[in-house]
């Protein structure tokens, strides 16, 4: 559910067990959703604990002198962090399918550090997870996509999806992070780079290939 993928590998008993625990429920149309807003927040936070506990010391270079978030410096800090620590942290994260999501969220938890908030949107079949980072007067929207074996580049689908997310937040720019999980790719430090793109309506998107 966090990865936005269809549920294909779990058994009926597994799904019923989680329903009985009260963590998820069936909506009117029969699909599965997180049971309530509290669990929508608690579940990804709990899963990101191991990567968060494994984070190295990170100097908060993303803050301006006035205490506000500097998006450009945050991007530089994340890219440096990901290139240097991405691979070992991915190994520390539970659930291979969402390991990059958990590591990025762990990094962003360190960024907000009690002075900001992270809102998350995710659902079965959506093919993505959306994050909204709020820190002081700054709001940053991030969409996470995964490029897997046998799939085409998710860039164009991602641009279309983040267009709708930004529109709902009344924002003109955001990040689209594409985690390349194909098996034939070079190491993270070699394949991580950024490129600029625009949505159909002209919103500015920083595309992070990670």
N, C-alpha and C positions, 0 to 999 in steps of 0.2 A: 504493500500500500504506500509506503514511504517513497518507493522508487517510481510510483505511478504505473506499475506494470499489472497486467492481468494475472490473476491467481491461477496457476496451472499445475504446480507441483505439490501443494498441500493436500492432505486427505480430508475427507468429510469429517472424520473424528477430530482431527487437529483444529479445523475451523469451528466445530461445535464446542470444543473445549474452551477456546478463546471467547466464544460467545457466552458460554456459561460463566466464565470469569467476569463478564461484564465489561471487557475491554473494547469489544466491537459489537455491532448489532446490525440487523438487516433493515434497510430503509424500505419505504413503501413498495418500491419497484422490485425488491428482492436482493439488491446489491448490498455488499458489506461496506460499512462506514465505521469510523472511530465513534465510540459510544457517546462521548460528550466533549465539550471544548477543553476541559481540564486534561483528559487523557490525550487529546491531540497535542497538547504541549508537553505533558509528562513523558510520553513514550519516546519521542525523539531525544529529549534531554537525557533520559536514562540510558538509551543506546549509545549516546555520544560520550558517556562518562569515561570509558577506557581511553579513547583518543585524547580527550581533554586532560585527563590525568597524565598522559604521556607527552604532552606538549613541552617543548623546551622553553626556557625563559625568553620572552619576546618583549623587546623595548617598544612602548606605544608611540612609535614615530608617526602614527596616523592622526595625531591630534595637533590642531593649530595652537598658537599662543593663547587664543581666547577660549580654549577648551572645546571648540567644535571639531567635528570630524572632517578631515581632509580626504576626499574620495581618491584623489590621485596618489597621495602617499599610502593610503590603505591598499590600493591596487599594487603598488610597488612592494609593500610589505608582504602581501599575500603571495605574490609571485616568487619572492625570495624564499619565503617559508615553504611553499609547495615544492619548489625545485630541490630544496635542501632536505626536507623532512617528509615529503609526501609518501615515498615508498615504504619506509619503516612504519609510519603511522597507519597506512592502509592495512598493513599486516596486523596491527594491534586492534583494529576495529572489528567488531562482530558483524556477521551477515555480509558476505562478499558483495551481494547485489547493491547494497547501499553504503559500502565502506567510504567512497569518496564524499558522499553527502554528509556522513557523520564526521569526517575529518574537517570538512569546511565549516560545519556548524560548530565544532569544537573551537576552531580558530575564531569564529565570529563571537562565540560566548566570551572569549578572552578580550575581544575588542570592546564589547558593550560593558562587560565587567560591572554590572549592577547599575551603571549610569544610563543605560539605554535598554532597548527591547528588541527581540526578534520575533516576528510573527511568521507563521508557516502555513502554507496551503499545499495539500497533497491529497490525492484520491486515486483509487483503482482505475486504470485505463487512461489516466490523464497523460502519461508519458513524461511527467516532469514533477519537480518540487519547486515551489516558489518561496523565497524568503524576503521579508521586508525588514530592513535594519533601520531602526529609529534611534538617533543619538542627537540630543539637543534639537537644533533647528534643521538637521539634515535627515533626509529619508532616502535610503538606497534600496532599490528593488533588484533582486537577483533571481534569475531562473536557472535551474540546474537540469541539464540533460545528460544522457549517457549514450555513447556511441559503442555499440556491441558488435561482435562478429556477425557477419551476414547482413548487416543493416547499412542503409545509405546515410550519408552525412546528415545529422539532424539540424543543421544550421537554419534552413529555410522554415522548417516546422517551428523551431525555437523562436525565430524572429516573429512569426505570426502569433505564437502563444504569448510572448512577452509583450507584444503590442497590446493585447487585451488586458494583461496584468497592469501595465503602466497606465492605461486609460482608466482603469478602476481606481488607481491611486492618484490620478491627476498629475502624473509625472511625465517629463519629456525625455528622460534618459534612464538607463539602467545597465546591468551586467547580464550577459548570457554566458554561463559557464558550461562548456562541453567537455565532459570527462571521457577521454578516449580509452575504452577498456578492451579494445581489440587485441588479440593475442600476439600479433606480429609487429607491434609498435616498439620504438626505441624507448629508453629509460625516460622517466618523467622529466628530469632536468634537461633532456635533449628535445623533448616534444612539446614543452610548455611555452606558449607564446600568446600574444594578443593581436587582434585585428579589429578595425573599426567597421561598423555596418549601420545601416539605417533600416527602419521598418518601412512598410508601405506608406505610412502617413508621415514619415520623416523623422520619427523619434530616433535619437542617437543611442546606439548600443555598443558597449565595449564587449567584444567577444573574447572570452578567455578559453584557449584550447589547452586542456590540462591532462 
